[in-house]
């Protein structure tokens, strides 16, 4: 009787089943052993405590103690995970705080060779090359870092940075110093000096300015023009208008009854202002970027009174005698010009005044957009109402916008 043979597919299934059981056993063993392997890769309690001590010392500003602990980890525990952190922090401490460029280069090179991942390699290569160039200017670099991390305020910082550039005009990090000066002067509301600092970088090429620096440079230049060119234009308008009024010799036309009638307008203005003061004090301004103190409000009230006095002199000028129609046509335009000039100078000379003007422009643009949407919505409702009874579909506002955009 011949021996029965299995088909090839059945033999393959039987042979494969012999590998399944060992494979499952290996996977189960791996799952049980995995926690032990992970635990084996963790640092000992002693190393973990040293790492924590180094971090605490760094946060307290005791950089020498932090570097000493990190050095101990790097030398005594070469196979620990904490050494990765220690080597990286040694490079940072010796570059930014203790400022020993040879040691900073040594530990940065150590990190690059042993621990840097692919995305960190270009950064550390550039960093090491830059530090190598600064070896000849290590003292200037030490001064630069001490100023940068001193946290003594903008006024002290700009004084020390200006002295640094005066002492080391060929400093390799001159662009960074100028950038720090530009931002510091902007925070101090010194727009001209801020623009000049960023401009010194731009003189060597616009590409040397980062996107953030370019934006800050544009803002500083614009604010400088607002405080100089446009402010002088406003002063010129105000001066011409006062000269024009005095040239008309209005005091010759003034009488006590006319002055008494006109004084009603300043009195009414003061009453309206006094009635609005409770609302001003009740406003919640916490967190707002623009804070308006009471002295500013009182200054604005006083300036309005001056404008009202000028208006009294204007309408009593001799140029209007026998020409009432000219007074009705011209005096409102002159009053608008005077008010605009005074208001512009009041805002632009206020601390961070140009920034406030920018915020007003943004607010007006927002209101313009809101008004445009309101008009579009009413136009859509009007069109839908005109098509009622004709079976025309009513389009939503979003569809109308999309249609107009196409």
C-alpha positions, 0 to 999 in steps of 0.5 A, spaced: 500 500 500 503 506 497 504 512 502 499 517 502 502 524 500 500 531 502 499 537 497 504 542 497 500 547 500 498 543 506 506 541 507 507 549 507 502 550 512 505 544 517 512 547 516 510 554 517 506 552 523 513 550 526 515 557 526 509 560 529 510 557 536 517 560 537 515 566 534 510 567 539 514 565 545 519 570 543 515 576 543 512 574 550 519 574 553 520 580 549 514 584 553 516 581 559 523 583 559 522 590 556 521 594 563 527 591 565 531 593 559 528 600 560 530 600 567 537 598 565 538 604 561 536 609 566 541 613 570 543 611 577 540 615 583 546 618 584 547 621 577 540 623 577 541 627 583 547 630 580 543 632 574 538 635 578 543 639 582 546 642 576 539 644 573 538 648 580 544 651 580 543 654 573 536 656 575 539 660 581 544 663 577 550 660 580 553 658 573 560 656 576 557 651 581 552 648 575 559 647 570 562 644 576 557 639 577 556 638 569 563 637 569 563 631 574 558 628 570 561 628 563 568 625 566 565 620 571 559 617 568 561 617 560 556 612 559 550 615 563 544 619 559 545 625 563 552 626 560 548 628 554 545 634 558 551 635 561 556 636 555 550 641 552 550 645 558 557 646 559 558 649 552 552 653 553 555 656 560 562 657 557 559 661 552 554 665 555 556 666 562 563 664 564 565 666 557 571 661 556 571 660 548 576 655 548 572 650 553 566 652 550 568 650 543 571 643 546 564 641 549 560 644 543 565 639 539 564 634 544 556 634 543 557 635 535 561 628 535 557 624 540 550 627 541 548 631 535 542 629 531 542 630 524 538 637 524 543 639 530 549 638 526 549 645 521 547 649 527 553 646 531 558 647 526 556 654 524 556 655 532 563 652 533 566 656 527 563 663 529 566 662 536 573 660 533 573 667 530 571 670 536 577 667 540 581 673 538 576 678 541 574 674 547 575 680 552 570 684 547 565 678 547 565 677 554 563 684 555 558 683 550 555 677 554 555 680 561 551 686 558 546 682 554 545 677 561 545 683 566 538 685 566 539 692 568 534 695 564 534 698 557 538 705 559 544 701 562 544 696 557 544 702 551 550 706 555 554 699 555 553 697 548 555 704 546 561 704 550 563 697 547 562 699 540 566 705 541 572 701 544 571 695 539 569 698 533 571 692 529 567 687 533 565 681 529 558 681 533 557 689 531 550 687 527 548 684 534 549 689 538 546 694 533 540 690 533 540 690 541 540 697 541 535 698 536 530 694 540 532 697 546 531 704 544 524 703 541 522 700 548 525 707 550 521 711 545 527 713 542 525 712 535 530 716 531 536 712 535 532 706 534 532 707 526 539 709 526 541 703 529 537 698 525 540 703 519 547 701 521 546 694 519 542 695 513 548 700 510 552 693 509 546 690 506 538 689 506 539 681 507 543 682 513 536 684 517 532 679 519 524 679 517 523 681 525 529 687 524 526 689 518 519 690 521 522 694 527 526 698 522 520 700 518 516 702 524 522 706 527 523 710 521 516 711 520 515 713 527 521 718 526 518 721 520 512 722 524 515 725 530 520 730 526 517 731 519 510 731 520 510 734 527 514 740 524 508 740 518 503 740 524 507 746 528 507 750 521 500 749 520 498 752 527 503 757 527 500 760 520 493 759 523 495 763 529 499 768 525 493 769 520 488 770 526 493 775 529 494 779 523 486 780 523 486 784 529 480 781 532 481 784 539 478 791 535 471 787 534 471 784 541 465 787 546 464 784 553 457 781 550 460 778 545 465 775 549 460 773 554 456 769 549 462 765 546 464 763 553 458 759 554 461 754 549 467 753 554 463 752 559 458 747 556 465 743 554 467 743 561 460 741 563 460 735 558 467 733 560 465 733 567 459 729 566 463 724 562 469 723 568 465 718 572 465 713 565 472 714 565 474 712 572 469 706 571 473 703 565 477 697 566 483 698 562 487 692 565 491 688 560 490 694 555 496 696 551 495 703 551 493 706 558 491 713 558 492 717 565 488 722 568 493 728 567 493 726 559 485 727 559 486 734 563 491 736 558 486 734 552 481 739 556 486 744 556 488 744 549 481 744 547 479 750 551 485 754 547 482 751 540 476 754 542 479 761 544 482 761 537 476 760 534 473 766 538 479 770 535 478 767 528 470 769 527 472 776 530 477 778 525 477 784 520 477 780 514 470 777 515 467 784 515 462 785 510 463 778 508 459 773 512 459 768 506 466 768 506 466 767 514 461 761 513 465 757 508 472 758 510 472 758 518 470 751 518 475 749 514 480 753 518 477 750 525 478 743 522 485 744 520 487 747 527 484 742 531 487 736 527 494 740 528 493 740 535 490 733 536 496 730 532 501 734 536 498 732 542 498 724 540 505 724 537 508 727 543 505 722 548 509 716 550 509 711 545 504 716 541 506 714 534 504 707 536 498 709 538 497 712 531 498 706 528 493 702 533 488 708 531 489 706 524 488 699 525 482 700 528 479 705 523 481 699 518 477 694 522 471 699 522 471 700 515 471 693 514 465 692 518 462 698 515 463 694 508 460 688 510 454 691 513 453 695 506 454 688 503 449 685 507 443 690 506 445 690 499 444 683 499 437 683 502 435 689 498 436 685 492 432 679 495 427 683 496 426 686 489 426 679 486 420 676 491 415 673 487 419 672 481 422 665 484 429 668 484 433 664 489 436 669 495 444 668 496 447 668 503 452 674 504 458 669 503 456 666 497 455 674 494 462 675 497 465 669 493 461 671 487 464 678 487 471 675 488 470 671 482 
